[in-house]
């Protein structure tokens, strides 16, 4: 009996030693360049938000954003130590949970400015569609990895599109066209990375273009309006910014003016009158990049964009070193969604993309976006730490 007891303790010590070694192995295999880039971007974003919101009625949003950043860092650590294969195993559960939450938002969510996107839990109002960006990438990766042997059959990408249309549609009717576009970009990246035929990819892209033309031109010409009136005004403002400078195109004109007024070195917090005097609406959320460019100038804006570029580069490196197809699709989808958000947000502030309300990662004020982006970075690190060999 004594020998057996000692043996049990030894086995327990062995398991704990293995757990510790596993944790250390994950930490040793972190992408330290990516970690440094994320940390620098996060710090830069918090400093920028402190300056952007200093003169707002409620004061600086730095403390609130720092709390959200801390919550996001906790999620980063949690997902870092979870093997990505677990998400593949429960991909259907992830999908069902995502769709269920979207339905709950439409039924019970808090309505603001005509949109029903948030769930209020008292101390925190979160936006499930933001977290859905990560869940969408994980589900699509699992769905396509299961059908890897049939990826060259046209029915496989069609099935993928059909299952993805449900969460995309639920987000679109909130209405939140910006997040729906991020979901669509995630879907496109997942299909591309799955290895489907170029002919099938071309056919799907052509069909998508036809749908866009239907929604934007052909159906409205026939008297059927799919978009809300304010969404139509945003598109008109994008194609003709000077059409209504005191109304529908006011935001985009003020944003372009704000970006240009920053010059090379910026005007500082006090001198940034467009932001300080609130000429630029939503200067801490949708147009945070414009406010940053006014306060810190061209050099400050370029510094942020270079940090984003570094994150994207390291993310793509993780895709090439992923251990299996699931991890490669998941990592590539997350990186594509991140890049798409940066491109659209920055583009809409300078007039090269329509205004969609997509937040700027790590900079725009908002807890859901901050936590989601840090969770995505944790997933990328988890995939990298368990890579170790190049996929064929």
C-alpha positions as CSV (number, residue, x, y, z in Angstrom):
1,X,0.0,0.0,0.0
2,X,2.8,2.4,0.9
3,X,4.5,1.7,-2.4
4,X,1.3,2.3,-4.3
5,X,0.7,5.7,-2.5
6,X,4.2,6.9,-3.4
7,X,3.6,5.8,-6.9
8,X,0.4,7.8,-7.1
9,X,2.1,10.9,-5.8
10,X,4.9,10.4,-8.3
11,X,2.4,10.2,-11.1
12,X,0.7,13.3,-9.8
13,X,4.0,15.1,-9.7
14,X,4.8,13.9,-13.1
15,X,1.5,15.3,-14.5
16,X,2.1,18.6,-12.9
17,X,5.7,18.7,-14.2
18,X,4.3,17.9,-17.7
19,X,1.8,20.7,-17.4
20,X,4.5,23.2,-16.4
21,X,6.7,22.0,-19.2
22,X,3.8,22.4,-21.6
23,X,3.2,26.0,-20.5
24,X,6.9,26.8,-20.7
25,X,7.1,25.3,-24.2
26,X,4.2,27.5,-25.4
27,X,5.8,30.6,-23.9
28,X,9.2,29.8,-25.5
29,X,7.6,29.4,-28.9
30,X,5.8,32.7,-28.9
31,X,6.2,35.0,-31.9
32,X,8.0,37.8,-29.9
33,X,8.0,40.2,-32.8
34,X,4.2,39.9,-33.1
35,X,3.8,40.2,-29.4
36,X,6.0,43.4,-29.4
37,X,4.0,44.8,-32.3
38,X,0.7,44.2,-30.6
39,X,1.9,45.7,-27.4
40,X,3.3,48.8,-29.1
41,X,0.1,49.3,-31.1
42,X,-2.0,48.8,-27.9
43,X,0.1,51.4,-26.0
44,X,0.0,53.8,-28.9
45,X,-3.7,53.5,-29.2
46,X,-4.3,54.2,-25.5
47,X,-2.1,57.2,-25.6
48,X,-3.9,58.5,-28.8
49,X,-7.3,58.0,-27.3
50,X,-6.2,59.9,-24.2
51,X,-5.4,62.9,-26.4
52,X,-8.5,62.5,-28.7
53,X,-11.0,62.4,-25.8
54,X,-9.4,64.9,-23.4
55,X,-11.9,67.6,-24.2
56,X,-15.0,65.4,-24.5
57,X,-17.9,66.0,-22.0
58,X,-17.1,62.9,-20.0
59,X,-13.3,63.5,-20.0
60,X,-10.6,61.2,-21.2
61,X,-11.6,57.6,-22.1
62,X,-8.1,56.4,-21.3
63,X,-9.1,54.6,-18.0
64,X,-12.1,52.9,-19.5
65,X,-10.1,51.7,-22.5
66,X,-7.3,50.5,-20.3
67,X,-9.8,48.4,-18.4
68,X,-11.0,46.9,-21.7
69,X,-7.4,46.3,-22.7
70,X,-6.8,44.5,-19.4
71,X,-9.8,42.3,-20.1
72,X,-8.5,41.6,-23.6
73,X,-5.1,40.7,-22.3
74,X,-6.8,38.1,-20.0
75,X,-8.5,36.6,-23.0
76,X,-5.2,36.7,-24.9
77,X,-3.6,34.5,-22.2
78,X,-6.6,32.2,-21.9
79,X,-6.8,31.4,-25.6
80,X,-3.0,31.2,-25.8
81,X,-2.9,28.1,-23.7
82,X,-5.9,26.3,-25.4
83,X,-4.9,24.0,-28.2
84,X,-6.6,25.2,-31.4
85,X,-7.7,21.6,-32.2
86,X,-10.3,22.0,-29.5
87,X,-12.1,24.7,-31.6
88,X,-12.1,22.4,-34.5
89,X,-13.7,19.6,-32.5
90,X,-16.5,21.9,-31.3
91,X,-16.9,24.0,-34.5
92,X,-20.6,23.2,-34.8
93,X,-21.1,24.3,-31.2
94,X,-19.2,27.6,-32.0
95,X,-21.5,28.2,-35.0
96,X,-24.7,27.4,-33.1
97,X,-23.7,29.7,-30.2
98,X,-22.8,32.5,-32.6
99,X,-26.1,32.3,-34.4
100,X,-28.1,32.1,-31.1
101,X,-26.5,35.2,-29.7
102,X,-27.2,37.1,-32.9
103,X,-30.9,36.1,-32.6
104,X,-30.9,37.2,-29.0
105,X,-29.5,40.6,-30.0
106,X,-32.3,41.1,-32.5
107,X,-34.9,40.2,-30.0
108,X,-33.6,41.7,-26.8
109,X,-30.7,44.0,-27.7
110,X,-30.4,47.6,-26.9
111,X,-31.3,49.9,-29.8
112,X,-29.2,53.0,-30.5
113,X,-29.6,55.3,-33.5
114,X,-31.8,52.8,-35.2
115,X,-29.4,49.9,-34.8
116,X,-29.9,46.9,-32.5
117,X,-26.4,45.6,-31.9
118,X,-25.7,45.6,-28.2
119,X,-26.6,43.6,-25.1
120,X,-26.6,45.6,-21.9
121,X,-25.4,43.6,-18.8
122,X,-25.3,46.6,-16.5
123,X,-21.6,47.3,-16.0
124,X,-20.8,46.6,-19.6
125,X,-22.5,46.8,-22.9
126,X,-21.0,44.4,-25.4
127,X,-21.5,43.9,-29.1
128,X,-21.8,40.1,-29.9
129,X,-21.2,40.7,-33.6
130,X,-17.6,41.9,-32.7
131,X,-16.8,38.6,-31.0
132,X,-18.5,36.9,-33.9
133,X,-15.6,38.0,-36.1
134,X,-13.3,35.5,-34.3
135,X,-15.9,32.8,-34.0
136,X,-16.7,33.0,-37.7
137,X,-13.0,32.4,-38.6
138,X,-12.9,29.4,-36.3
139,X,-16.1,27.8,-37.5
140,X,-15.2,28.3,-41.2
141,X,-11.8,26.8,-40.6
142,X,-13.3,23.7,-39.0
143,X,-16.0,23.4,-41.6
144,X,-13.6,23.5,-44.5
145,X,-10.9,21.4,-42.8
146,X,-13.5,18.6,-42.4
147,X,-14.2,18.7,-46.1
148,X,-10.6,19.1,-47.3
149,X,-10.8,16.0,-49.5
150,X,-13.8,17.4,-51.3
151,X,-12.6,21.0,-51.6
152,X,-12.3,20.7,-55.4
153,X,-16.0,19.9,-55.7
154,X,-18.2,23.0,-56.3
155,X,-20.7,21.9,-53.7
156,X,-18.1,22.3,-50.8
157,X,-17.6,26.1,-51.2
158,X,-21.4,26.5,-51.9
159,X,-22.2,24.7,-48.7
160,X,-19.7,26.9,-46.9
161,X,-21.3,30.0,-48.3
162,X,-24.8,28.9,-47.3
163,X,-23.9,28.3,-43.7
164,X,-22.0,31.6,-43.5
165,X,-24.9,33.5,-45.0
166,X,-27.0,33.0,-41.8
167,X,-24.7,34.9,-39.4
168,X,-23.9,37.5,-42.1
169,X,-27.6,38.1,-42.7
170,X,-28.4,38.4,-39.0
171,X,-25.7,41.0,-38.6
172,X,-26.8,42.8,-41.8
173,X,-30.4,43.3,-40.6
174,X,-29.3,44.7,-37.2
175,X,-28.4,46.8,-39.3
176,X,-24.6,46.6,-39.2
177,X,-23.3,46.5,-42.8
178,X,-19.7,47.2,-41.7
179,X,-19.4,44.1,-39.6
180,X,-21.3,42.1,-42.2
181,X,-18.6,43.1,-44.7
182,X,-15.9,41.9,-42.3
183,X,-17.7,38.5,-42.0
184,X,-17.8,38.4,-45.8
185,X,-14.1,39.2,-46.0
186,X,-13.4,36.4,-43.5
187,X,-15.5,34.0,-45.7
188,X,-13.6,35.0,-48.8
189,X,-10.2,34.5,-47.1
190,X,-11.3,31.1,-45.7
191,X,-12.4,29.9,-49.2
192,X,-9.2,31.1,-50.8
193,X,-6.9,29.4,-48.2
194,X,-8.8,26.2,-48.3
195,X,-7.4,25.4,-51.8
196,X,-10.5,25.6,-53.9
197,X,-10.2,25.7,-57.7
198,X,-9.5,29.1,-59.3
199,X,-12.5,28.5,-61.6
200,X,-14.8,28.1,-58.7
201,X,-13.3,31.1,-56.9
202,X,-13.9,33.2,-60.0
203,X,-17.5,32.0,-60.4
204,X,-18.2,32.8,-56.7
205,X,-16.6,36.2,-57.0
206,X,-18.6,37.0,-60.1
207,X,-21.8,36.0,-58.3
208,X,-20.9,38.2,-55.4
209,X,-20.4,41.1,-57.8
210,X,-23.8,40.5,-59.3
211,X,-25.3,40.6,-55.7
212,X,-23.6,43.9,-55.0
213,X,-24.9,45.4,-58.2
214,X,-28.4,44.2,-57.4
215,X,-28.3,45.8,-53.9
216,X,-26.7,49.1,-55.0
217,X,-28.2,49.8,-58.4
218,X,-30.5,47.4,-60.1
219,X,-33.0,46.8,-57.3
220,X,-33.2,50.5,-56.2
221,X,-33.7,51.4,-59.9
222,X,-36.7,49.1,-59.8
223,X,-38.1,50.7,-56.6
224,X,-36.9,48.0,-54.2
225,X,-34.5,49.4,-51.6
226,X,-32.5,46.9,-49.6
227,X,-30.4,49.4,-47.8
228,X,-31.6,51.9,-45.2
229,X,-31.9,55.5,-46.2
230,X,-28.9,56.6,-44.2
231,X,-26.8,53.8,-45.8
232,X,-27.8,55.0,-49.2
233,X,-26.8,58.5,-48.3
234,X,-23.4,57.2,-47.2
235,X,-22.8,55.6,-50.6
236,X,-23.9,58.7,-52.4
237,X,-21.6,60.7,-50.2
238,X,-18.7,58.4,-51.1
239,X,-19.3,58.8,-54.8
240,X,-19.9,62.5,-54.6
241,X,-18.5,64.1,-51.3
242,X,-19.5,67.6,-52.4
243,X,-23.2,66.7,-53.0
244,X,-24.4,67.8,-49.5
245,X,-21.5,69.2,-47.4
246,X,-23.9,70.4,-44.6
247,X,-25.9,67.2,-44.5
248,X,-25.2,63.7,-45.8
249,X,-21.6,64.3,-46.7
250,X,-20.7,66.5,-43.7
251,X,-18.8,63.7,-41.8
252,X,-16.6,62.7,-44.7
253,X,-15.8,66.3,-45.6
254,X,-14.9,67.1,-42.0
255,X,-12.8,63.9,-41.8
256,X,-10.8,64.8,-44.9
257,X,-10.2,68.3,-43.6
258,X,-9.1,66.9,-40.2
259,X,-6.6,64.5,-41.7
260,X,-5.1,67.2,-43.9
261,X,-4.9,69.8,-41.1
262,X,-2.5,67.6,-39.2
263,X,0.4,68.3,-41.7
264,X,3.6,66.5,-41.1
265,X,4.1,66.7,-37.4
266,X,0.5,67.3,-36.1
267,X,-1.1,70.1,-34.2
268,X,-1.0,68.5,-30.8
269,X,-4.0,68.0,-28.5
270,X,-4.6,71.8,-27.9
271,X,-4.1,72.9,-31.5
272,X,-6.3,70.1,-33.0
273,X,-9.4,72.2,-33.3
274,X,-11.3,69.8,-35.5
275,X,-11.2,67.3,-32.7
276,X,-11.1,69.5,-29.7
277,X,-14.1,71.7,-30.8
278,X,-16.0,68.6,-32.0
279,X,-16.3,69.6,-35.6
280,X,-15.5,66.0,-36.5
281,X,-18.4,63.7,-35.3
282,X,-17.6,60.4,-33.8
283,X,-13.9,61.4,-33.5
284,X,-13.2,58.7,-30.9
285,X,-14.8,55.8,-32.7
286,X,-15.5,55.8,-36.4
287,X,-13.1,58.7,-37.2
288,X,-10.4,58.0,-34.6
289,X,-7.7,57.8,-37.3
290,X,-8.6,61.2,-38.6
291,X,-8.3,62.7,-35.1
292,X,-5.0,60.9,-34.6
293,X,-3.7,62.3,-37.9
294,X,-4.7,65.8,-36.9
295,X,-3.0,65.6,-33.5
296,X,0.1,63.6,-34.5
297,X,0.4,64.4,-38.2
298,X,1.6,62.4,-41.1
299,X,4.5,60.9,-39.1
300,X,2.2,59.8,-36.3
301,X,-0.3,58.2,-38.7
302,X,2.5,56.4,-40.6
303,X,3.9,55.0,-37.3
304,X,0.5,53.5,-36.6
305,X,0.1,52.0,-40.1
306,X,3.6,50.5,-39.9
307,X,2.7,48.8,-36.7
308,X,-0.4,47.4,-38.4
309,X,1.8,46.2,-41.3
310,X,4.1,44.5,-38.9
311,X,1.2,42.6,-37.3
312,X,-0.2,41.6,-40.7
313,X,3.3,40.4,-41.8
314,X,3.8,38.3,-38.7
315,X,0.3,36.9,-39.0
316,X,1.0,35.8,-42.6
317,X,4.2,34.1,-41.4
318,X,2.1,32.2,-38.9
319,X,-0.2,31.0,-41.7
320,X,2.8,29.5,-43.6
321,X,4.0,27.7,-40.6
322,X,0.6,26.3,-39.3
323,X,0.6,22.7,-38.5
324,X,-2.5,21.7,-40.4
325,X,-5.2,23.1,-42.7
326,X,-7.5,24.1,-39.9
327,X,-4.9,26.3,-38.2
328,X,-3.8,27.8,-41.6
329,X,-7.4,28.8,-42.5
330,X,-8.1,30.1,-39.0
331,X,-5.0,32.2,-38.9
332,X,-5.4,33.5,-42.4
333,X,-9.0,34.4,-41.8
334,X,-8.1,36.3,-38.7
335,X,-5.3,38.2,-40.4
336,X,-7.5,39.0,-43.4
337,X,-10.3,40.3,-41.1
338,X,-7.9,42.5,-39.2
339,X,-6.4,43.9,-42.4
340,X,-9.8,44.5,-43.9
341,X,-10.9,46.5,-40.8
342,X,-7.7,48.7,-41.0
343,X,-8.1,49.3,-44.7
344,X,-11.8,50.2,-44.6
345,X,-11.5,52.4,-41.5
346,X,-8.5,54.3,-42.7
347,X,-9.9,54.5,-46.2
348,X,-13.2,56.0,-45.1
349,X,-11.5,58.8,-43.2
350,X,-9.6,59.9,-46.3
351,X,-12.5,59.4,-48.8
352,X,-11.3,56.2,-50.6
353,X,-13.9,53.9,-48.9
354,X,-17.6,54.5,-47.9
355,X,-18.4,55.1,-44.3
356,X,-19.4,51.8,-42.7
357,X,-18.7,52.3,-38.9
358,X,-15.9,49.7,-38.7
359,X,-13.7,50.5,-35.7
360,X,-10.0,51.0,-36.0
361,X,-8.3,48.1,-34.2
362,X,-6.7,49.0,-30.8
363,X,-7.5,52.7,-31.3
364,X,-11.3,53.3,-31.6
365,X,-13.1,53.6,-28.2
366,X,-15.1,50.5,-27.5
367,X,-14.7,47.4,-25.2
368,X,-16.0,44.7,-27.6
369,X,-13.6,45.7,-30.4
370,X,-10.6,45.9,-28.0
371,X,-11.3,42.5,-26.4
372,X,-12.0,40.8,-29.7
373,X,-8.8,42.0,-31.4
374,X,-6.6,40.9,-28.4
375,X,-8.4,37.5,-28.4
376,X,-7.6,37.2,-32.1
377,X,-3.9,38.0,-31.4
378,X,-3.9,35.3,-28.7
379,X,-5.3,32.8,-31.2
380,X,-2.6,33.6,-33.7
381,X,0.0,33.1,-31.0
382,X,-1.6,29.8,-30.0
383,X,-1.4,28.6,-33.6
384,X,2.2,29.7,-33.9
385,X,3.3,28.0,-30.7
386,X,1.9,24.7,-31.9
387,X,3.2,24.9,-35.4
388,X,6.8,23.9,-35.8
389,X,6.8,22.6,-39.3
390,X,5.8,24.1,-42.7
391,X,2.7,22.7,-44.4
392,X,3.1,21.0,-47.7
